C-alpha cells in the first residue's frame, strides 16, 4: 500500500485516511483469524503489505511464531510491547499524522499478542506449545500493564494493573483498544484457556519423557492436573511430576514469604536488650551519640559506646487453625493456603494446624512445614461436608482468645449448611477470631454461597476478599 502525504490545510477523516485503512485491515484480519483459523487470502496479503511498509517483521503475522522469538530477533520491539494496551492519557487526543502512523504500528503488535493468546486451535497440545502459550500470555499481561503471571493466578503477585493514567479513552483517531478495563474478565479467561491446553496434552506421555517434561513451565492449571493424576503416575513420570510441583511450590512460597515479611508481626519489645550483633548496629545513632568525642586536630571520631536496634517483638503464643475446602472448585486456594500455612508455621510462637476436607476431613498438621508433602497427600475432588471438618478442628481450640481460625471455602455445602454455620457461630462466640475466606487466588476472584455470606455479615465476620494479599494482611493483624 502507498501513503499519500496530506497538507495541513486539508486533513482527512479517518475513513479517508490511508493509516485508518491500514489499521482496519490489521484488525479485520485479527477478527477473521480468531473466529476462523483458515486464512483469508485477501486480508493476509493486505496485512503483509501493511506490516512490511511500516518496517515491522513479517513474522508478526505468523501465529506459530511466539512473541519471544520476535523479540529475540528484534530486541527493539520489547519496549513497544510493554504497556501496549494501556491508555496514554491526554496525549491520546492528538490526531497528528505521526500519531496516526503510530496507531497502525500498535495495531500490528496488538494483533500479534491477541492472536497468539486467544487463537489456540484444537487437537493435542505438546509441551512446547503449552510453554510458548504461557510465554505469549505473559506478553499480553505486560501489554496490559501487569506482571507476567499476575492475571493467571500466577506467582508474580504485584498490585498494580496500570502503567498509565486511569482512563478509558483512546483518542479521536480510534486508538488501540483499551483492554485494561477488561482485566477482571481477562484474568479468568486466560486461566480457562491454559487449563484447556493442559487437558489437551497427553500429560502422562510428556512426563515420562525427561526432554519433554523439561519444557513444561509450572502453572496453577498444570499443578491441578498433576495433583489429580498423581496416583496414576509412577517411575520417571512421577519423579518429573513431583519436580514440577516442588518447583511451583518454591516459586509461590518465595512470593508469599516476601508479602508476609513486608510488615513484622508484633510490636517492638524494649524490655528485651537488643542483640549485640553487627546486623543490629544502629550506625546513625552511634555516630550521633559519640560526636562529643570528635577530635578536630586528628579529624577522627572516637567511639566509646555502640548502639544497637531493638528487634525483639512482643508476641503472645497463638494457635492458627487453617481449614481448607479441597473440593474440585478450590484447587488454587488449596495450593496457596498450604504454602501460606507453612510460612506462618515458621514464625515464632505461632502454632499452625492444617485441615483439608471434602466429604471427609484430613489432618495435615504433621506436614504443615512442608507444603510439597501436604499437596501430595491431598485428594482433590468430591463434595463439601463442613461439619466433618469442624468436628476435627474444634478439639484443637484450647485457648479461644489466643486462637485464629481461617476457613477457606465457597461454602456450597452438601445439604448441611445450617449445622456448619451453627458450629462456626459457637466457635466465634467462644472468643476465637474466625476469618471466613471465599477463595485464595492471585486474581482475587471469589464466589461464595449467598446464604453464608449474609449470615457471616450478621455475625460480624464478613467474608474477606479472596486475594492472597488480603489474607496475608488479615493474618498478620490477627497474630500480633
Order of alpha helices (4+ residues) and beta strands (2+ residues): alpha-alpha-alpha-alpha-alpha-alpha-alpha-alpha-alpha-alpha-alpha-beta-alpha-beta-beta-beta-beta-alpha-beta-beta-alpha-alpha-beta-alpha-beta-alpha-alpha
